[in-house]
Structures are given as C-alpha cells and as structure tokens.
Amino acid sequence: MTISPKRNSLLLDFFYEIGYYLLETYYVVLTTLDLLSTNNLRISFDKLVEQVHEALKELHSIQVIKNLHSCLDETLRVSLRHFGTMGLADIKTYANIDGQETVFISVPEELKDKINDKLEVLGQYLQLNNEGVIQIEDEVAKAVETASVIYLAKL
C-alpha cells in the first residue's frame, strides 16, 4: 500500500498540530539554556523549572505561546534533561550537609552556538516574529533572574 503525497502531508500536518505545544516549550527551554550560557549561571533545577513554568503561563496569557499542556512541569523537566543528554547542558547533583540532594543546571559558554543553531531552526518552524522572540527572551530572563544562584567558577 502506498500513501499519496497529499495524505502524507496531511499526516505530517496532524502531528505538527498536536505536537506544537512541545515545539513552543522546547523553544522556551532552549532560550533559557542560551541565557544560562551567556551569563555563566548555575541554577537549581527545581527552581528553574518552577520559574520557566510561570514564564510559559505568562507567555500563553499574552498569546505569544499558543498552547499549554496540562503536564507542563513534566514537559519542562523532560526537555531540560533531554538537552542535558544531548550535551547542551550540564546537570549535576550535589549532596548537602544533611545528605539531601540538590540538582543544578548550567550551560558552558562554548555550547552557545549549538543552542543558537537549534533556536534558529525551531524559531523558523514556529514562525515567530521579532516581537514574539523578544517577549520570550524577556519572560525567560525574569524566570532565570528569580531562580538564579550564581557560583563563581574555579578555573
């Protein structure tokens, strides 16, 4: 059985539409990683997820982001860990004095170009205009600022 190009296109369009929220979320997460890289920040993973979650809700309320998924928290956690697995972020767990563990995320500056390449491709799929990109960057900057814990790197 062969599938006509038209049916194939309809199928791709269908999956694009149902997965669009993932593209938007991943774009915001990549924007976050870009900001972490630019400012050499190491941030609590949980605090970052919490604040980016709030940023996405705000971006949705001002209609920059079209769709939100009911499991946004989990989508953010998975996307951050996925980018870590791809080598676009360092995710490390540290034990404190009480033996509890805290997870931190950082992005080495040398990964900035790779992240920007992915942002450009994803931005084209999302057809974001300059105003939308600026609004996303502003909301992400607020989220990162709120979640920030800066550590001086020892060279």
Salt bridges, closest charged atoms under 4 A:
ASP34 OD1 - LYS112 NZ 2.49
ASP46 OD1 - ARG77 NH1 2.84
GLU54 OE2 - HIS53 ND1 3.95
GLU54 OE2 - LYS57 NZ 3.16
ASP73 OD2 - ARG77 NE 3.04
GLU139 OE2 - LYS142 NZ 3.10
